Amino acid sequence: MDVSSGDVDEPDSGWGGCAEDFYVVADEAEPAGARCAPCPDGTVNKDPYASECVVPLKSVSAGRDRGCGILRMTEAHYCWGNVSDPTPLSFDDSRKFHSIDIGEFGICGIREATRRVICEPNSLENVPLEVIGVRVESVSVGFNHACAIREEDSRVICWGNNDYGQRDEIPTETRFKSISAGDSHTCGIDEEGYVHCWGDLLGGEYSGEPTGNRYEIPPSDKFRAVSVGFSYACGILEADAKVKCWGVPQGGSNMSPPEIAATSLSVGRYHACATPTADDQGVVCWGDGGDDLVLNSPAGGEFRSVSVGFNLACAIREFDNKVSCWGSDYAGQVRDAP
């Protein structure tokens, strides 16, 4: 997205850089060798010496070969990477979105006005009527199933593949405040802060001894957040914001989390990332995602959220809400990020 064009305006007096929402344009005719131009509509700039403006995002979600976010200024969606066939959520670009989530192959969003779920055509099989007609608080998309929390009673509804009980084994009497759909299973945090999971748990998703074909409850601590990957999950503890993980990582990779307190986290198939509470720590990643995913995460700065996909990760910078992405770039999912 080209955000470095616009009509040129006069620079600040004394040339101390540009005012907020202006950017620097080289101009040899000016005494300072530069002057300021206003940011195009929908973009911002808080750095007085920056040569371009940024597209601020309210939220971001990373998938296999594409990313999507909610634009902070308009609450419309914006997607990049492999978005040509089909274009994600292209039914009406003028409508505002509350949230968007991308799984490995599917994508769903929640309309701001109606709080109804809308999913990309031909993904996740057919969205059932009981989902289409219900107002929801949040939605999470896994490998080939998705789940949402109903607004009216905080209970969970799921759709898509049901080979491992992704739809049938939901704790129907439990009220949830957050959910995360993984490969063939889902975990959620109830209103008291405890984690519940259902679906295919044969990979050792839970710590503890197996009972029949299912593993017992994950750590009995209370959690602020939980994120599910292939057969591995992590959460942020309520008590001290430390990261705690359990399960068997895909391929047996080392997925021991770092000793950090975090504001957000996200688990992918092979690796996980978190945004530390400490200042200027960037995004911390671990696991077996290769150098592109684990070592190329932002090393400094402050980020307020992170999302990890199959071979892509993205985070939103605290300073100006700009998104940074890293990982595989074969479909432009890194280089085309706004």
Disulfide bonds with the S-S distance in Angstrom:
Cys18-Cys36 2.08
Cys39-Cys53 2.02
Cys68-Cys79 1.98
Cys108-Cys119 2.03
Cys147-Cys158 2.02
Cys187-Cys197 1.96
Cys234-Cys245 2.03
Cys273-Cys285 2.07
Cys314-Cys325 2.13
